[in-house]
Amino acid sequence: MPTYKTHRVLRDLESKCEVLPNNGGSHQKFRNPKTGQTTTVPAHFGTDLTERFVKKIYRQLGLELDY
């Protein structure tokens, strides 16, 4: 199963969504300004995210996975 680098996914989401403030920790919250949908994404930079998980993140935000 293909995997995605965490920093690449986070960078792409930062360009498409608003980053919501958090209280520290190892997760980042994103909000799609067009749809108002939000989700939390793990920011564990030493690990990769599975394709299935990345698709779920994008679906929750109402975005298309385009890379």
Secondary structure, DSSP 8 states (H G I E B T S, - for coil): --EEEHHHHHHHHHHHSEEE---SSSEEEEE-TTT--EEEEE--TTSEEEHHHHHHHHHHHT-----
